Amino acid sequence: MIRSMTGFGKSNLIKNEREYQFEIKSVNHRYLDISIKMPKQLTYLEENIKKAISSKINRGKLEVYISFYNNSAEDQEITINKEIAKLYISQFQELAKENNLPESINIMDIAKLPDVLNISSKQDEETIKEEILQITNETVDKLIEMRTFEGEKIAEDLINRIDIINEKTKEISAISTGLIDEYIVKLEKRIKEILKTEEIDKNRLAQEVVIYADKCSIEEELTRLKSHIAQFKEFIYNSQGAIGKKLDFIIQEMNRETNTIGSKANSIDIINNVVEIKTELENIREQIQNIE
């Protein structure tokens, strides 16, 4: 089943007080274009994330937003810069003696001073990689679910429109079969009016009919158009993966055959059907721009 290129996916993951928030927004694009906004400490995983996404998504412009909060005590390391602390204490003691002040130094006050207490993260990169890939896959699956749902709606519309084109093609085929007989009648009548005689050169008439038939014949174009219609439906019903470009190519070919039919046809009824076919083809072409 076809998939739309428009969609949204969002997931949250909490593991050992590590919290991840992952969002993906997807819109139409000719190719696959992934942009990621993430915390600096996760940038080493950017290529892994893109690879995980591209393994499931073929086309679309994807904007990925990742938030990461690490509150795990296991990943935190606290160190005290004792040399800096001793310098602070020494200076405070000297200041107290010079000003006859009591030496009441609180260790917690010292800890609050700049560069005395340092809290650093010693995150387990492999564990975080596993967790980030887990939430990546979960979010991409949600995105695909939405894109598939939208794709089903598009497919219904495309089938309805291609069925209309198929019916108009049948009408054109039925009309074209009677054009030669109509031309013979009109040609005989015209010759009689011009020559004012009932005697007609049957050989010359046959030559003119052959020339006319060859000039306005649209059987080849109708055959190819019907083949394209069948191929279009086959892609809609049975193809897997990205088919947007293939459908776009088929529509271009159908449009080319339709234009040729319109230029050859010597019938207002055929021209009217051609106009309706071209209208539906344009609507289909616009819808195809949304397909992966």
Contacts in CASP RR format, 6 or more apart in sequence:
PFRMAT RR
TARGET T0000
AUTHOR 0000-0000-0000
METHOD contacts of the structure
MODEL  1
MIRSMTGFGKSNLIKNEREYQFEIKSVNHRYLDISIKMPKQLTYLEENIK
KAISSKINRGKLEVYISFYNNSAEDQEITINKEIAKLYISQFQELAKENN
LPESINIMDIAKLPDVLNISSKQDEETIKEEILQITNETVDKLIEMRTFE
GEKIAEDLINRIDIINEKTKEISAISTGLIDEYIVKLEKRIKEILKTEEI
DKNRLAQEVVIYADKCSIEEELTRLKSHIAQFKEFIYNSQGAIGKKLDFI
IQEMNRETNTIGSKANSIDIINNVVEIKTELENIREQIQNIE
1 148 0 8 1.000
1 151 0 8 1.000
1 152 0 8 1.000
1 155 0 8 1.000
2 151 0 8 1.000
2 152 0 8 1.000
2 154 0 8 1.000
2 155 0 8 1.000
2 236 0 8 1.000
2 239 0 8 1.000
2 243 0 8 1.000
2 244 0 8 1.000
2 291 0 8 1.000
2 292 0 8 1.000
3 144 0 8 1.000
3 147 0 8 1.000
3 148 0 8 1.000
3 150 0 8 1.000
3 151 0 8 1.000
3 241 0 8 1.000
3 291 0 8 1.000
3 292 0 8 1.000
4 147 0 8 1.000
4 148 0 8 1.000
4 150 0 8 1.000
4 151 0 8 1.000
4 153 0 8 1.000
4 154 0 8 1.000
4 290 0 8 1.000
4 291 0 8 1.000
4 292 0 8 1.000
5 26 0 8 1.000
5 27 0 8 1.000
5 28 0 8 1.000
5 29 0 8 1.000
5 59 0 8 1.000
5 60 0 8 1.000
5 147 0 8 1.000
5 290 0 8 1.000
5 291 0 8 1.000
5 292 0 8 1.000
6 26 0 8 1.000
6 27 0 8 1.000
6 28 0 8 1.000
6 147 0 8 1.000
6 150 0 8 1.000
6 290 0 8 1.000
7 25 0 8 1.000
7 26 0 8 1.000
7 27 0 8 1.000
7 143 0 8 1.000
7 146 0 8 1.000
7 147 0 8 1.000
7 150 0 8 1.000
8 23 0 8 1.000
8 24 0 8 1.000
8 25 0 8 1.000
8 26 0 8 1.000
8 143 0 8 1.000
8 146 0 8 1.000
9 23 0 8 1.000
9 24 0 8 1.000
9 25 0 8 1.000
9 139 0 8 1.000
9 140 0 8 1.000
9 142 0 8 1.000
9 143 0 8 1.000
9 146 0 8 1.000
10 21 0 8 1.000
10 22 0 8 1.000
10 23 0 8 1.000
10 24 0 8 1.000
10 139 0 8 1.000
10 142 0 8 1.000
11 20 0 8 1.000
11 21 0 8 1.000
11 22 0 8 1.000
11 135 0 8 1.000
11 138 0 8 1.000
11 139 0 8 1.000
11 142 0 8 1.000
12 19 0 8 1.000
12 20 0 8 1.000
12 21 0 8 1.000
12 22 0 8 1.000
12 135 0 8 1.000
13 19 0 8 1.000
13 20 0 8 1.000
13 22 0 8 1.000
13 131 0 8 1.000
13 134 0 8 1.000
13 135 0 8 1.000
13 138 0 8 1.000
14 20 0 8 1.000
15 131 0 8 1.000
16 72 0 8 1.000
16 74 0 8 1.000
17 70 0 8 1.000
17 71 0 8 1.000
17 72 0 8 1.000
17 73 0 8 1.000
18 68 0 8 1.000
18 69 0 8 1.000
18 70 0 8 1.000
18 71 0 8 1.000
18 72 0 8 1.000
18 75 0 8 1.000
18 128 0 8 1.000
18 131 0 8 1.000
19 67 0 8 1.000
19 68 0 8 1.000
19 69 0 8 1.000
19 70 0 8 1.000
19 71 0 8 1.000
20 66 0 8 1.000
20 67 0 8 1.000
20 68 0 8 1.000
20 131 0 8 1.000
20 132 0 8 1.000
20 135 0 8 1.000
21 65 0 8 1.000
21 66 0 8 1.000
21 67 0 8 1.000
21 68 0 8 1.000
22 64 0 8 1.000
22 65 0 8 1.000
22 66 0 8 1.000
22 135 0 8 1.000
22 136 0 8 1.000
22 138 0 8 1.000
22 139 0 8 1.000
23 64 0 8 1.000
23 65 0 8 1.000
23 66 0 8 1.000
23 139 0 8 1.000
24 53 0 8 1.000
24 62 0 8 1.000
24 63 0 8 1.000
24 64 0 8 1.000
24 65 0 8 1.000
24 139 0 8 1.000
24 140 0 8 1.000
24 143 0 8 1.000
25 62 0 8 1.000
25 63 0 8 1.000
25 65 0 8 1.000
26 57 0 8 1.000
26 60 0 8 1.000
26 61 0 8 1.000
26 62 0 8 1.000
26 63 0 8 1.000
26 143 0 8 1.000
26 147 0 8 1.000
27 60 0 8 1.000
27 61 0 8 1.000
28 60 0 8 1.000
28 61 0 8 1.000
28 289 0 8 1.000
28 290 0 8 1.000
29 59 0 8 1.000
29 60 0 8 1.000
29 61 0 8 1.000
30 59 0 8 1.000
31 59 0 8 1.000
31 60 0 8 1.000
32 54 0 8 1.000
32 57 0 8 1.000
32 58 0 8 1.000
32 59 0 8 1.000
32 60 0 8 1.000
32 62 0 8 1.000
33 60 0 8 1.000
33 61 0 8 1.000
33 62 0 8 1.000
34 50 0 8 1.000
34 53 0 8 1.000
34 54 0 8 1.000
34 62 0 8 1.000
34 64 0 8 1.000
35 61 0 8 1.000
35 62 0 8 1.000
35 63 0 8 1.000
35 64 0 8 1.000
36 46 0 8 1.000
36 49 0 8 1.000
36 50 0 8 1.000
36 64 0 8 1.000
36 66 0 8 1.000
37 63 0 8 1.000
37 64 0 8 1.000
37 65 0 8 1.000
37 66 0 8 1.000
38 45 0 8 1.000
38 46 0 8 1.000
38 49 0 8 1.000
38 64 0 8 1.000
38 65 0 8 1.000
38 66 0 8 1.000
38 68 0 8 1.000
39 66 0 8 1.000
39 67 0 8 1.000
39 68 0 8 1.000
41 68 0 8 1.000
41 70 0 8 1.000
41 121 0 8 1.000
41 123 0 8 1.000
42 66 0 8 1.000
42 68 0 8 1.000
42 128 0 8 1.000
42 132 0 8 1.000
44 125 0 8 1.000
45 128 0 8 1.000
45 129 0 8 1.000
45 132 0 8 1.000
45 133 0 8 1.000
48 129 0 8 1.000
48 132 0 8 1.000
48 133 0 8 1.000
49 64 0 8 1.000
49 66 0 8 1.000
49 132 0 8 1.000
49 133 0 8 1.000
49 136 0 8 1.000
52 133 0 8 1.000
52 136 0 8 1.000
52 137 0 8 1.000
52 140 0 8 1.000
53 62 0 8 1.000
53 64 0 8 1.000
53 136 0 8 1.000
53 140 0 8 1.000
56 137 0 8 1.000
56 140 0 8 1.000
56 141 0 8 1.000
56 144 0 8 1.000
57 140 0 8 1.000
57 143 0 8 1.000
57 144 0 8 1.000
57 292 0 8 1.000
58 241 0 8 1.000
58 242 0 8 1.000
58 292 0 8 1.000
59 242 0 8 1.000
59 244 0 8 1.000
59 292 0 8 1.000
60 292 0 8 1.000
66 132 0 8 1.000
70 121 0 8 1.000
70 123 0 8 1.000
74 124 0 8 1.000
75 121 0 8 1.000
75 122 0 8 1.000
75 123 0 8 1.000
75 124 0 8 1.000
76 119 0 8 1.000
76 120 0 8 1.000
76 121 0 8 1.000
76 122 0 8 1.000
77 119 0 8 1.000
77 120 0 8 1.000
77 121 0 8 1.000
77 122 0 8 1.000
78 117 0 8 1.000
78 118 0 8 1.000
78 119 0 8 1.000
79 117 0 8 1.000
79 118 0 8 1.000
79 120 0 8 1.000
80 111 0 8 1.000
80 116 0 8 1.000
80 117 0 8 1.000
80 118 0 8 1.000
81 115 0 8 1.000
81 116 0 8 1.000
81 117 0 8 1.000
81 118 0 8 1.000
84 113 0 8 1.000
84 115 0 8 1.000
84 116 0 8 1.000
85 110 0 8 1.000
85 111 0 8 1.000
85 113 0 8 1.000
85 116 0 8 1.000
88 110 0 8 1.000
88 113 0 8 1.000
88 116 0 8 1.000
89 105 0 8 1.000
89 110 0 8 1.000
92 103 0 8 1.000
92 105 0 8 1.000
93 103 0 8 1.000
93 105 0 8 1.000
95 101 0 8 1.000
96 102 0 8 1.000
96 103 0 8 1.000
97 103 0 8 1.000
110 116 0 8 1.000
111 117 0 8 1.000
147 292 0 8 1.000
150 290 0 8 1.000
151 290 0 8 1.000
151 291 0 8 1.000
154 287 0 8 1.000
154 290 0 8 1.000
154 291 0 8 1.000
155 236 0 8 1.000
157 287 0 8 1.000
158 232 0 8 1.000
158 236 0 8 1.000
158 247 0 8 1.000
158 284 0 8 1.000
158 287 0 8 1.000
158 288 0 8 1.000
159 233 0 8 1.000
159 236 0 8 1.000
161 280 0 8 1.000
161 283 0 8 1.000
161 284 0 8 1.000
161 287 0 8 1.000
162 229 0 8 1.000
162 232 0 8 1.000
162 233 0 8 1.000
162 236 0 8 1.000
162 280 0 8 1.000
162 284 0 8 1.000
164 276 0 8 1.000
164 280 0 8 1.000
165 229 0 8 1.000
165 254 0 8 1.000
165 277 0 8 1.000
165 280 0 8 1.000
165 281 0 8 1.000
166 226 0 8 1.000
166 229 0 8 1.000
168 273 0 8 1.000
168 276 0 8 1.000
168 277 0 8 1.000
168 280 0 8 1.000
169 222 0 8 1.000
169 225 0 8 1.000
169 226 0 8 1.000
169 229 0 8 1.000
169 273 0 8 1.000
169 277 0 8 1.000
171 269 0 8 1.000
171 273 0 8 1.000
172 218 0 8 1.000
172 222 0 8 1.000
172 261 0 8 1.000
172 265 0 8 1.000
172 270 0 8 1.000
172 273 0 8 1.000
172 274 0 8 1.000
173 222 0 8 1.000
175 267 0 8 1.000
175 269 0 8 1.000
175 270 0 8 1.000
175 273 0 8 1.000
176 217 0 8 1.000
176 218 0 8 1.000
176 219 0 8 1.000
176 222 0 8 1.000
176 265 0 8 1.000
176 267 0 8 1.000
176 270 0 8 1.000
179 216 0 8 1.000
179 266 0 8 1.000
179 267 0 8 1.000
180 209 0 8 1.000
180 212 0 8 1.000
180 213 0 8 1.000
183 209 0 8 1.000
183 212 0 8 1.000
183 213 0 8 1.000
183 266 0 8 1.000
184 205 0 8 1.000
184 209 0 8 1.000
187 205 0 8 1.000
187 208 0 8 1.000
187 209 0 8 1.000
187 212 0 8 1.000
188 200 0 8 1.000
188 205 0 8 1.000
191 200 0 8 1.000
191 205 0 8 1.000
192 198 0 8 1.000
192 200 0 8 1.000
215 264 0 8 1.000
216 264 0 8 1.000
216 265 0 8 1.000
216 266 0 8 1.000
217 264 0 8 1.000
218 260 0 8 1.000
218 261 0 8 1.000
218 262 0 8 1.000
218 264 0 8 1.000
218 265 0 8 1.000
218 270 0 8 1.000
221 257 0 8 1.000
221 258 0 8 1.000
221 260 0 8 1.000
221 261 0 8 1.000
221 264 0 8 1.000
222 257 0 8 1.000
222 261 0 8 1.000
224 253 0 8 1.000
224 257 0 8 1.000
225 254 0 8 1.000
225 257 0 8 1.000
225 258 0 8 1.000
225 261 0 8 1.000
228 250 0 8 1.000
228 253 0 8 1.000
228 254 0 8 1.000
228 257 0 8 1.000
229 254 0 8 1.000
231 250 0 8 1.000
232 247 0 8 1.000
232 250 0 8 1.000
232 251 0 8 1.000
232 254 0 8 1.000
235 243 0 8 1.000
235 246 0 8 1.000
235 247 0 8 1.000
235 250 0 8 1.000
236 247 0 8 1.000
239 246 0 8 1.000
241 292 0 8 1.000
242 292 0 8 1.000
243 291 0 8 1.000
243 292 0 8 1.000
244 288 0 8 1.000
244 291 0 8 1.000
244 292 0 8 1.000
247 288 0 8 1.000
247 291 0 8 1.000
248 285 0 8 1.000
248 288 0 8 1.000
248 289 0 8 1.000
251 281 0 8 1.000
251 284 0 8 1.000
251 285 0 8 1.000
251 288 0 8 1.000
254 281 0 8 1.000
255 278 0 8 1.000
255 281 0 8 1.000
255 285 0 8 1.000
258 274 0 8 1.000
258 277 0 8 1.000
258 278 0 8 1.000
258 281 0 8 1.000
259 278 0 8 1.000
261 270 0 8 1.000
261 274 0 8 1.000
262 270 0 8 1.000
262 271 0 8 1.000
262 274 0 8 1.000
265 271 0 8 1.000
265 274 0 8 1.000
END
